[in-house]
Amino acid sequence: MPATAMYLKLLQEQSALLKEQADIYRKLLLEYSQRERYAAISQLSSNPKYKVSSLCKILGVSRSGYYDWNKKRSKPFMLG
């Protein structure tokens, strides 16, 4: 088998494995409430290595929903 074909096969196998791992992570993470996922995004996004948009996609929430939650969370609570 030519080197190019072997390399392509290796990439396809790695891609399939990564897709399977991502699916498992999503299923596990979706057991958490939306509020818990937003909190995880808030915590993880403090590291510049992680983008909010990527975290939202991985955790199955909308970016706008996360920002709405974050805005409400940071507002002081007022009675009456």
C-alpha positions, 0 to 999 in steps of 0.5 A: 500500500502506498504511503499516501493511502496508509496516511489517509487510512490513519487519518480516517481512523483517528477522525472516527475515534475523535468523533466517537469520543466527542459523542461520548463527552456530549452525552455525558455533559448533557446530563447536566442542567443548562445552568450547570453547563453555563457555569462550566463555560464561565469557568473554562472560558477564563482560560484564553485557551478555550473560546466561548463559542467552542465551549457552547458548541461542545456543551450543546448550548447557544452562545446567546443563551450563555451570554444572557445567563452571564448578564443576568448572573452579574446583575445585582439582585434588587427587591421590590 
